Amino acid sequence: MIAEVQGNIQRAEDLGIQAVWMTAGGASLDSMTCFAATAASTNNIKLGTSIVPTYPRHPLVMAQQAQVVAQLAPG
């Protein structure tokens, strides 16, 4: 499923879409994991999370995930 998300985000970027937003939790894939997998292969598209439930995970883990995505997609 992550490969499918990567492909969709790359196609969106190729079509000129400026941003992609994902939810996290529930039945959906973890958005930060998908963004980390996609960030290194995209150039301009903005990646954002619209809903991130904070109760099931520690804030430090969330911060570390965001840092990984930022390192893979500088700028």
N, C-alpha and C positions, 0 to 999 in steps of 0.2 A: 504494500500500500504506500510506503514512503516513496518508492520509485514513481508511482503514479502521481503523487503530490508534487514531486520534483519536476516531472514532465509538464504538469499543468502550470506550475509557476514559471518555468522556462518559456512555455508557449505564451503565457500572459505577457512576459517581458518582451518577447519577440513581436507581439501585437501592439506594443506601446503602452500597455497598462502600467500605471505608475506605482501602484501599491497592491499588496495582497494581505488580507487580514484573516486570521484563523482563530477559532475558539480552542480552548484547552480543557480537557476533562470530559467526563461523560463517555459517550461512545466514540468520540473523535480521537484521532491520534494526538500525541503530545505536540503542540505547535512548536515549542522550542527545539525539539529533536528534528522535526521536519525542516525548520528554518536552518538549523546547523548543517543538515545534509544538503540543503539547497544553496546556501549562502556562497559557497566557494565557486559555484558554477553560474552565478548570475552577476550582472554588473551594475544595473541601475535601479532595479525594482526595489521598492521599500517593503519591508516585511514587518507586520505588526500583529499583536495579539489583542483580540477584542475582549475576551473574557478569560481570566486566569483565576480559578478558585485557589485561595491562599490557605484554606484550612487543611488540605491533605499533605502539604509539604512545607518544609522549613524555609523561611525567607532566604537563608544563606544558599540553599540549593538552587532556588530561583535566580538569585544573583549570579551564581556560578554559571548557570545555563545561559543567561543573557551575556555574560562575558565571553563565553565560547562563541556564540553567534557573532558578537561584535568583532572578535579576532578573525573569524572566517570571512566576514563581510565588512572590511574597514570602509568607513565613509558612508 
